[in-house]
């Protein structure tokens, strides 16, 4: 996708992330209904903050929004705003 190489289910700082592009320090996390609970939202937020502090850009995408076009648009925006 956009010439980037992503690893699936990659262990990163002790967390298993859905997709990771190590070259661009991008993490993509797919979110289904299980991520809607208050407890899970707190965990996800803390996890994102940790990964962000480690230098990664964390992108969260709802499962229902996962299309190639949507992901490419999100990645283009991230790459443009965070060179």
N, C-alpha and C positions, 0 to 999 in steps of 0.2 A: 504494500500500500504506500503510494507516493515514494517508492524506492527505499522505504525504511524496513529494517528487519526487526520483527517482533518475536520475542520468545513467549510461549504460552505456558501458564502455570509455573512461573519462574519464582524461585525463592530469592527474596531481596530483603536484607537486613532482618531475617527471621520471619518474614511474612511471605505468604504465597500470593503473588499478584496475578490477576487474570492474564494480562499482556504487558510486556516490558520491552522497550527499545533502549538498550543500554547506550548506544551511540548518541542519542539525543536526550537521554535521561527522562523518558516519558513512560508513565505507567497508565494503562487503561484498565479501569475496573468496571465490570458489567454489574448492574444492580437489578435484581428482581424484587419481588414482594417481600422477601425475607429482610431486606434492608430498610423496611418502612417502620419497624418498631423503634421506640425511643432508645432502648438499650443499644440496639444495633447501630443507630445513627450516631450515638456517642462514641462507640467503638470505631466506626468508620471515620469519623472526624479526627479522632486521636491518631489513628493509623495514617491518615492523609497528612496530618501535621508532622508526624515523625518522618515520613518519606519526603515531604517537602523540605524539611530541615536538613535532610541528607542530600538535597540537591536535585530531587526528582520533581517533575511536573505531573501531578495526579489529575487524570481526567475520569470523571464518573459518567457513565452512560446507562440510561435505563434500557433494559432488555428490549422493550417495545420500540425503542428508537434505533436499534442496531441495524443499519444498512450500510453498505459500502459508501454510498454517497454522503450520508450523514457523518460517518467516521472520517472520511477524507476532508470534509468541510471543517470539522472540529480540529483535525490535525493541521490543516493549512493555517487556521487562525492561531493555533498555539505556536507554530513555527514562525509565523509572521510577527507575533507580539512578544515572543521570547526567543530571540536569536541565539 
